[in-house]
Amino acid sequence: MVIDNAPIHRKIVIKKIVEDGNHQVIFLPKYSHDLKDIKNNFSVLKRAKCMLIQIQP
């Protein structure tokens, strides 16, 4: 499971729950310049989806 570094996600209980389900915890880096463009693309996709929903009857 890939999760961010939010304080709640760093709790040992969260790691234990994930590992008990036979999954591995992988934390994202605190800031990734490479992911900045992806965030902008999701914004564009979200806006396009909202416009499509408004067009459909």
C-alpha positions in Angstrom: 0.0 0.0 0.0 1.4 3.4 -1.0 0.4 6.2 1.4 1.6 9.7 2.1 3.4 10.9 5.2 0.3 12.3 7.0 0.8 11.9 10.8 -2.1 9.5 11.0 -0.5 7.2 8.4 2.7 7.1 10.3 1.0 5.5 13.3 2.2 2.0 14.2 -1.4 0.7 14.3 -1.9 1.7 10.6 1.3 -0.2 9.6 0.2 -3.2 11.6 -3.3 -3.3 10.0 -1.8 -3.1 6.5 0.8 -5.7 7.2 -1.7 -8.0 8.9 -3.5 -8.0 5.5 -0.3 -9.3 3.9 0.5 -6.0 2.3 3.6 -3.8 2.5 3.6 -0.2 3.5 5.4 2.1 1.1 5.5 5.8 2.1 5.7 8.5 -0.5 8.5 11.0 -0.2 7.6 14.2 1.7 7.6 16.1 -1.5 8.1 14.9 -5.0 8.7 17.4 -7.7 8.0 14.7 -10.3 4.4 14.3 -9.0 3.6 18.0 -9.3 2.5 17.6 -13.0 0.4 14.6 -12.2 -1.5 16.7 -9.6 -2.2 19.3 -12.3 -3.4 16.6 -14.7 -5.9 15.3 -12.2 -7.3 18.8 -11.8 -7.8 19.0 -15.6 -9.5 15.6 -15.7 -11.8 16.5 -12.8 -12.9 19.7 -14.5 -13.6 17.8 -17.7 -15.6 15.2 -15.9 -17.7 17.8 -14.2 -18.4 19.5 -17.5 -19.5 16.1 -19.0 -21.8 15.4 -16.2 -23.5 18.9 -16.7 -24.0 18.3 -20.4 -25.6 14.9 -20.1 -29.4 14.9 -19.5 
